Amino acid sequence: MKFVIPSYKRVETLKSKTLKFLTSQGVANQDVYIFIREDDPQINEYSELNSLGEENYNVITLIGITGIGNTHNAITTYFTEGEWIVELDDDIINVIDNKREIVDNFPQRVDKMIQIMEEEGISYGGFYQVDNPMFMSGNQEYTMDLRYMLGLMRVRKIDYGIVLETNYAEDFENCILHYLKGGAILKNNWIAGKTKNYADGGCDGDGRNIETEKADKEFLANKYPECCKLFQRKNKRWDLRLTKNPIF
């Protein structure tokens, strides 16, 4: 299994959070792929991660790529079509279950999800969006309708036909595109990643603000009206509400 992490200007965050988390889960360094940009001022610090001898990580420098959507498109074309990858943000602290217990077998949980996805013909899977056990337990463990899955952690089968057009709504876009192609996406509602949402820096923070986020979400609402609706939250941020079972 390959664990894929895009990171931008947050090498210390990456090392102290997601890489530390993966090590605690028994994931070997050589199974971790870190994607960075050529314009990253911390490129030398990132490059040191693939010079650890037998314990090196795979650090891939993307040339001429900007934006989180384009970064994920570049990740898609790097791997072999049909291959399974686990994509993670660079600031994951840990993963909890619906009993508020820290998950210590994350790779095995992902393996089970991939097995279900293979059986059901599903190419995209994810996890609950907030680490709130009460909300998590209010759902079935697995659902296959069109529900939002945070981009923090996701499982996907490489498909060259899935090409993202947005940067600040790419998590929604991934859900929609994979659902439209396969008729289902898999959500594990009893597992959630713990992180700090809208943290400073990182791939997702590069150019993100209320207006750019609104523009991307408005684009999806106009392009896929059967699948989502645009609305504004009390904190003034714009968001999308997905239609669980869209009718076409």
Protein Blocks (a to p, Z undefined) as FASTA:
>chain_A
ZZddddehilkmmmmmmmmmmmmnopafklpccdddfklmklmmmmmmmmnojmbccddd
dehiacjklmmmmmmmmpcghiacddddfkbfbdcdfkopacfblmmmmmmmmmmmmmno
pabdcddfbdcfklmmmpcfbdcbdcdddfkbccddddfkbccfbfklmmmmmmmmmmmm
nopacddfkbccdddehieejjklnopafklmmmmmmmmmmmmmmloccdddfkopacdd
ddfbacZZ
